[in-house]
Amino acid sequence: MSFFSVFFVLGAITVIATLVSLRREHIRTEYSLSWLLVGFALAILALAPGMTAVARKLGIDSHLALPIAGGVLISMLVFEISHRVSKLRDENVMLAQRIAILEFQLRQIEERRGEPGN
């Protein structure tokens, strides 16, 4: 199996695994789009005949161009996931604070009525 075939197969496996996970509801649609883009990009880059010409113009070995491109794609995906996780964490902290305020207010109302709190 040639070097470029390996990356084509990796891209195809990524696409298939993402579609299967999406079908079984193991992954949400908004996250699957990123993985599908990475899989398709890997497969297309592996088939692109101009990849070796671009690699030569950049002064790198053509066999290194595809792993570098794959690494860049994966790095972009990891950055996107980190961004979403950070946003979700901030929202989680905000929700926890709002719940704490509501619980405090509920306790105050119960104390004013003379009801025992939980």
N, C-alpha and C positions, 0 to 999 in steps of 0.2 A: 504494500500500500504506500502510495507516495505521500510526501510531506503535506502537500496541499489537500489531498484526499482526507487525511486525518482531521484537518481543521474543518473541512466540509462536513464530515461525519459528526464532529463535535457540535457544529452549528445546528445540524439537523436534529441531533439528540436533544439539544437545548430546546428547540422549537417543539418537538414531540412531547418531551417531558412537561413543558409548560402547558401545552394544550390538554394533556391528560390530567394534570393537577387542577387546571381550571375546570375541566369537566366534572371532576370528583369534588370540586369545591374545597380543595386544599389551599388554594391561593386566590386572592381577590383579583378582580379584573384589572384594577388600576396598577397592581404590581406585576401582573402577567404581561402587560404591554411592554414594560421595560425589558423583561426577559426575552420576549418574542423579538424585539428589536435587536438585542444582542445576538440571538441565535441566527436571525436572518442576515445580519451584518457579517458575522463570521462565515456563514455559508457563501454569501455573495463575494466577499473578499477572497475566499479560497478559490473561487471560480474565475475571478477577474484576471484576465491576462495582463492587464496594465500594472498589476501589483508589483511585478519584478522591475518594470521600468521606473516606477515611482521610487522603489527601494534603491535602485542604482542612482537616481538623481539625488536622493537624500544621503547617499554614501554609506548605506548599510547593506548587509548581505540579504538577498531576497528571502532566504530561509528565516531570517530574523524579523522581517517586516510583519509577517502574519502574527507571530506571538506578541510583538509589540502592539499591533493594532488590537488584538484580543485583550491584552493587558489594559490598554487605554479604555476600551469598552467596559470591561469589568470594573475598572476604577471609577468610571462615570456612574455605573450602576450602584456601586457601594456608596459613593457620595450622595446619590439621590436617596438611597435607603436611609443613610445617616441623617439626612435633612428631614425626612418624614418622621423618623424615630424621635428626633429632637423636638419637632413640632408637637408630636403626640405627647411627649413627656411634659412639655410646657402646658399643654391643655389639661393633662392629668393633674398636675400640681394645682392649676387654677380651679378645677372641679373639686379637688379635695379641700381646698380653702373655702370654697363656697358651701360645701357640705358642712364643714366645721362651723361656719358662721350660722347656717340654718339650724344646726343642732344646738348651738349656744342660744339662739333666739327661742327655740322651742322649749329648752330648759327654763329660760326666764319666764315664758308664758305659763308653764306648768307650775313654777314656784309661786307666781302671783295668784294663781287659782287655788293653790294649796294642795295640788296633786303631787304625789310622790313620783320622782323621775325614775327612769329605768337604769 
